[in-house]
Amino acid sequence: MSSAESTCTLSVIIPTHNVRPWVAETVQSVLMQDVEDMEVIVVDDHSEDGTIDVIERVVGADPRVTVVRAAARGGGSARNEGVDRARGKYIVFADGDDIVPEGAYRALVDSLAESGSDLAVGDYLKFSPDRTWRPTASMPAFDQPVQGVTLAEIPSMIFSRPCWNKAFDRDFWNRCGIRFPDVPRSNDIVPMVTAYVRAERIDVIENVVYLYRDRPGGTSMTSRASSAASLRSYLGQEKICADLVASVGSSELTSRYSSLIHDRDGFFHVRKFLASWTEPGADDEIVAAQLAELMSSIEPAANRVDVRKRLAMRLFASGNILAARAAAQTVDGGAWQSEDGLIRLRAVHALLEDVDAAAPDTISAEELLFGVAQTLENTRIVDADLEAAWVQLAVAAEKRFGDGIRALIPEFAQGSIASAASRQRVFGGSTTPLFGHDPLRVHARASSQDAVPVLWAPGLVIRPARTDWSPADAGMTCEAEFPVSKLPRGVLLQPAFLFDDGVLVSGYTDSSVPEYRPFENVLYEQAGAWVRLERRAHWVIRAPRRLAIKGVSALRRLVR
């Protein structure tokens, strides 16, 4: 249908699928838009939760609304069916669980009517029950309104590829033959990149035109992003996008697109897959080959991209998914997505073995050292398999880092690593440091009274001033006290257990350290179960120095 056959100003296309709790708010927000001669086409994709009933109750006899039961399954087909039924000069899309702010469609339509452009793009926000944020804040294309520009002139627009914050000239849409694919993941990125590339004129307006509801749960798209099928779908769609971007011939655009893959969407999808990966699967080689093909068709990652992201992507593309998993899951400060200690140990060991060959000079030796140390300290050895994997990683770490790792892990202090690991498994010791007091107190649990809680640093073992052992349901408990005045200053100490023969094992910590307080004489740092503390000078001694520093700073400001 050409634009000459349009019989209304705007067609709003809303695909729905099992969105009963939210669809009433969505439809009401659309019906409140102040666009004369607007039609709303709701295409329900085989909902099974009463979504249709809610829609029909909300719209009542409103002549602007047509409710259609989709002929085929899939969100892409539902959108395409809506486009085929559209009669408007312009078309927009909305999802059945989001909100369209008042005035949004009027702003988009007015811009297109004034400029004659092929599409108009508006700003948007995302929200969840506890926060609201603006994803476009890092996209310069949204910094100021413009009309009649090309994608090459606003290259960061490539970062924004949802379909619901845009209005399209329907004649342009049909002339380009744009269709949504029915794929498990990312069914709008190819249509949107196609529209960007084919458009001769693009408008960007400053209005917030869409509120995206970020909802967790098993039915959300985000929760399904981790499967191999979803990642394969995404990578297949992304390769088409890469070819479209290359056809523009803009170096700035290709650079932005490379950043999109290495630092944004690409890394997001890869990390989701890796976080749920537990063992080799039939699709691993296929997915790795897809990623390698995609990465070979784009520019190398820019230096500003986090080195751990670059490393994870490169390791994945080379087929080492275990090592890639370890690299990817340290991006958020070492917060692992899985509690599976065995996979964690094996993944970090694979990373340690392959990091040099796969990505020389990509990650610093210090980053790698502390990543390995945190993994060893945060893994409780509770069975023989964990013990074997722990020892394997520890031996490899000692070979690579030498004194560097020995200064961080008590098990390296005396005797064989294997013997210490075996002791840790059998002893099963853990600590609950009751910090923030003088004396410092450590509440310990263990299977026996064979070792005493201590504070450890390389070449230094501080025994408690008092211990009080008591029987417990499973083993023993111990209350140990350490007077702060007896602790050395400026030395990082960590809880450990000392056996009679001098063997040390880590004191796995299962509590959080106290918040920082200016007058506290002990500083703490924590990474999971790895807790370290440092005694500093008494606050009375520190205060004159602090006042002197403040005075000098104030004097410098006055001199300026």
Secondary structure, 3 states (H helix, E strand, C coil): CCHHHCCEEEEEEEEECCCHHHHHHHHHHHHCCCCCCEEEEEEECCCCCCHHHHHHHHHCCCCCEEEEECCCCCHHHHHHHHHHHCCEEEEEECCCCCECCCCHHHHHHHHHHHHCCCEEEEEEEEEECCEEECHHHHCHHHCCCEEEECHHHCHHHHHCCCCCCEEEEHHHHHHHCCCCCCCCCCCCHHHHHHHHHHCCCEEEEEEEEEEEECCCCCCCCHHHCCCHHHHHHHHHHHHHHHHHHHHHCCHHHHHHHHHHHHHCHHHHHHHHHHHHCCCCCCCHHHHHHHHHHHHHCCCCCCCCCCHHHHHHHHHHHCCCHHHHHHHHCCCCCCCCCCCCHHHHHHHHHHHHHHHHHHCCCCCCHHHHHHHHHHHHHCCCCCCHHHHHHHHHHHHHHHHHHCHHHHCCCHHHCCCCHHHHHHHHHHHCCEEEEECCCCCEEEEEEECCCCEEEEEEECCEEECCCEEEEEEECCEEEEEEEECHHHCCECCCEEEEEEECCCCEEECEECCCCCCCCCCCCEEEEEECCEEEEEECCCHHHHHHHHHHHHHHHHHHHHHC
